[in-house]
Structures are given as C-alpha cells and as structure tokens.
C-alpha cells in the first residue's frame, strides 16, 4: 500500500489508476487527518460482501433476541427523550 501526502506533488490520475488496476496496488492520499483510498474494484467488492455478511448476521441476531414487544413511534421518542 502506498501513502501519499496530498500537500506534495502526486502522480497523475492516470499513473495512480495504472498502479491500482495493473498492479493491484492500494493508494492512500492524505491531507492532515483526512484520507481517501483508491483500491481495485475486486477489493471494493470484497469489502461490500463482508459488510453484507455482517449485516445479515446482525439481522439474524436481532431476530433471535426479539422479545415481541412493540411500541408506537411516539412512545419510542418519549423513551429516548426525543421531542417534536
């Protein structure tokens, strides 16, 4: 993985894309505490698949823990201290 400070000259977008697409490199551009990553599409798909699996596991866990209690939206807001 390459990390490039954004305040220094960076390679052209074409050069960065070639590094990512042709070589599978992951490139991180940083500006202070902010950062962005350029990653291969395959890595993005893997991340999305992992997120979907985690969401499905969370859903199954929530179903298993469901006690059947239901409250109205107004009651939920009151319990959470939210007001219109």
C-alpha positions as CSV (number, residue, x, y, z in Angstrom):
1,X,0.0,0.0,0.0
2,X,1.3,3.4,-0.9
3,X,0.6,6.5,1.2
4,X,1.0,9.9,-0.5
5,X,0.6,13.2,1.3
6,X,-1.7,15.4,-0.6
7,X,0.3,18.6,0.0
8,X,3.2,17.2,-2.0
9,X,3.1,16.7,-5.8
10,X,1.3,13.5,-6.6
11,X,1.4,11.4,-9.7
12,X,-1.2,12.0,-12.4
13,X,-4.6,10.3,-12.0
14,X,-3.7,8.1,-14.9
15,X,-0.5,6.9,-13.2
16,X,-2.4,6.2,-9.9
17,X,-5.1,4.3,-11.8
18,X,-2.5,2.3,-13.6
19,X,-0.8,1.4,-10.3
20,X,-4.1,0.2,-8.9
21,X,-5.6,-1.5,-12.0
22,X,-2.5,-3.1,-13.4
23,X,-0.6,-3.9,-10.2
24,X,-3.4,-4.3,-7.6
25,X,-1.8,-1.6,-5.5
26,X,-3.8,0.3,-2.9
27,X,-3.1,4.0,-2.8
28,X,-3.9,6.3,0.1
29,X,-3.9,10.1,-0.3
30,X,-3.7,12.0,2.9
31,X,-4.3,15.7,3.8
32,X,-3.9,16.1,7.6
33,X,-6.3,13.7,9.3
34,X,-8.3,13.3,6.2
35,X,-7.6,10.4,3.8
36,X,-9.0,8.7,0.7
37,X,-8.1,5.3,-0.7
38,X,-8.0,4.2,-4.3
39,X,-8.4,0.4,-4.4
40,X,-9.0,-2.2,-7.0
41,X,-12.7,-3.0,-7.8
42,X,-12.1,-6.5,-6.5
43,X,-11.2,-5.2,-3.1
44,X,-14.3,-3.0,-3.1
45,X,-16.5,-6.0,-3.9
46,X,-14.8,-8.0,-1.1
47,X,-15.5,-5.1,1.4
48,X,-19.1,-4.9,0.3
49,X,-19.5,-8.7,0.6
50,X,-18.1,-8.6,4.1
51,X,-20.4,-5.8,5.0
52,X,-23.4,-7.7,3.7
53,X,-22.4,-10.8,5.7
54,X,-22.1,-8.7,8.8
55,X,-25.5,-7.1,8.2
56,X,-27.1,-10.5,7.7
57,X,-25.5,-11.8,10.9
58,X,-26.7,-8.7,12.8
59,X,-30.2,-9.2,11.4
60,X,-30.3,-12.9,12.4
61,X,-29.0,-12.0,15.9
62,X,-31.7,-9.3,16.3
63,X,-34.4,-11.8,15.2
64,X,-33.2,-14.3,17.8
65,X,-33.2,-11.6,20.5
66,X,-36.7,-10.2,19.6
67,X,-39.0,-10.4,22.6
68,X,-42.0,-9.4,20.5
69,X,-42.5,-6.1,22.3
70,X,-43.6,-3.3,20.0
71,X,-44.1,0.4,20.8
72,X,-45.5,3.3,18.9
73,X,-43.2,5.9,17.3
74,X,-44.4,8.4,19.9
75,X,-43.6,6.1,22.8
76,X,-40.2,5.3,21.3
77,X,-39.4,9.1,21.0
78,X,-40.6,9.6,24.6
79,X,-38.4,6.7,25.9
80,X,-35.4,8.2,24.0
81,X,-36.1,11.7,25.2
82,X,-36.8,13.0,21.7
83,X,-39.4,15.6,21.2
84,X,-41.0,17.2,18.1
